[in-house]
Amino acid sequence: MSGTSRGFHGAGADGSQRASAAQPRATRGSGGVQAELRQSTVLLVHPRDGAGDAVLREVRRVGCRVEMAWPAPTLPPIGFDFALVAIDADVLAAAPWLSGAPPVPVVAVVDGDKGVPVDVLRLSNAQAILIKPCQPAAILSNLALARHIFSYERRLLNKVAKLEETLHASRQIEQAKLILMTQKKLRANEAYDYLRRQAMTKQMSVAAISAALVDAYGLME
């Protein structure tokens, strides 16, 4: 993400602590999934303590560029490929984007000695879980998993949005047909043919002409 400014939606990254990778990033597409992951830009949301420094070192070893932020940013991050977040109830309350629709894949970072906070993770939208202490191989595998699930979820959301749009259009076409059947005393097939002719004449879709008719009829009532 060279040349892309990083921060948080609607605000700068004030209060964040930057820690760039010590080694240069590979050129994107230079070889396989691991090469792509190693050149990622990561936001690490973690207290600045020994455990946080250890995670930071391991992410650096992977080759990613890292920006560390604490306390957890209230606004969603922009300009990052991943967010690694030490998730607990306080972090979820401070960063509502974690339980909403995060703009990037999220990997929850949890302490293996304290156990996995299942109830908290259930409320978040993390796509993977990284157990501390962690190794570069575990980081890479969780980044790959998070990206895969994130992309899959986005595709599903897009499909749902298109289905909802299609359903809404179908309902408006049926409403427009009912209006024509009532006002012009047409049969159902005649009403649809009328809508189709109007759409062709005005170079609009049947759904668009139906929506216009339904809106106009609503204003007249």
Secondary structure, 3 states (H helix, E strand, C coil): CCCCCCEECCECCCCEEEECCCCCCCCCCCCHHHHHHHCCEEEEECCCCHHHHHHHHHHHHHCCEEEEECCCCCCCEECCCEEEECCCHHHHHHCHHHHCCCCCCEEEEEECCCCCCHHHHHHCCCCEEEEECCCHHHHHHHHHHHHHHHHHHHHHHHHHHHHHHHHHHHHHHHHHHHHHHHHCCCCHHHHHHHHHHHHHHHCCCHHHHHHHHHHHHHHHC
